[in-house]
Amino acid sequence: MPRRDGKHGDRLPRAVALIVSAALTFAASAATQQQTPPPPPPPPTTPPVTTPTPPQATPPAPPPGTTFERVWEQLFDATGSLYLTIAGDLAVVSGTDTPVVARRAADGSDAWTAALVADAEPIAGDDVIVMLSGGRLHALEFTGQVRWSAAAGASFSGEAIGGIRLGTGAAPMLPLPTEARRTLSGAPGTALVASGRDLQAVRVADGAQLWRTTLPAPVLNKVVVDGGRAFAGLGDTTLVALDVTTGAVVWRRSLSAVPGPLAAAGGHVYFGGSDHACHAYRQSNGEQAWWYLKRTPIAGRPAADAERAYFVLLTNIVLALDRDTGNERWDERVSARLAHGLEAAGDALLLALGDGTALMLRTGDGHITTIRAAPKPGERGGGLQFEAMGASADGTRVYTLTEMALKYTLSAYVKK
């Protein structure tokens, strides 16, 4: 029987156990490594791509500001309603109780006077000033000489205007005053006289009557002329177009609102309606081109040029609307209510405000330039009131006719 060594006989089994344990540990580690996927390799390092920054374009410089300089101012005595007519190089003041006074544009000096009073606002046509006085038409040459005088035709009297819609109500049946609606309008070589339902055309050269027509209803506001046609808003809520040469009615359209004062340019007729909307109708056929609802009354007479129509809201906002679409191009807020209707002259839009301010708005963007600032409180003892405002055809000369403390002033301003 073999001999067992008590000191070293148990070493072999212990060594075998250690080997087995190590093998089991290695196998477990290998299994764990197979279950866990190796991490993805890092992405290749790519140098950043630098996009060159284009040089910043220099913004265009704003257009230079427009300024006006007052070149002269003349005081004169007057009573009653006054009118201002720009005729060539003359600024002509007339009135219902005041003789005609013509001032030279260069320095405001007296050019001539005429012992006529104006029944309506005169017009400058060709080389004469045509005015209504004493129920007759008179043509004054730019020298002050009377070229001709002719009967103005019968005036409308006593006929009622029925059911004019104002908002949701209706105006009462009231007689139209005989002289209140008498107006003068100018066309090339022709003067148009409107009085109630009566409309006649007179040749400016010699005063001969060209035609006369009786309209279906009284003319509400001054007749406007453009493109060889005369346009009038009538008391039966219609808009009518007549041929200036013959007086024939070209078209007549019923309106959805009572028309206010008209403006005509660029193939359209514009007005603010009793529905508080801006309206545009095509001169060619009388169809409505567009309407723009503002829910605010339109103040005074609009203006227009070949590209835009301009309206003033009773909230003291001036709107420029696209001629063809009626889309709003710009709007500007002014400091007070409109005192006199807009006038487009060249690239300028002129307006006089009730606080005594005279402004020019650039037609392209509405930029405002102050021509005459509002007077200081208490200056000359009272508030300034605008009687009239006018401009040369290119907008470079502006004239204001004002009253303050019973003193009437004609001022001339030149664009610098």
Secondary structure by P-SEA (a helix, b strand, c coil): cccccccccaaaaaaaaaaaaaaaaaaaaaaaaaacccccccccccccccccccccccccccccbbbbbbcbbbbbbbccbbbbbbcccccccccccccbbbbbccccccccccccccccbbbbcccbbbbbcccbbbbbcccccccccccccccccccccccccccccccccccccccccccccccccbbbbbcccbbbbbcccccccccccccccccccbbbbcccbbbbbccccbbbbbccccccccbbbbbccccccccccccbbbbbccccbbbbbbcccccccccccccccccccccccccbbbbbcccbbbbbbbcccccccccccccccccbbbbbcccbbbbccccccccccccccbbbbbcccccccccccbbbbbccccccccccbbbbbbccccbbbbbbbbcc
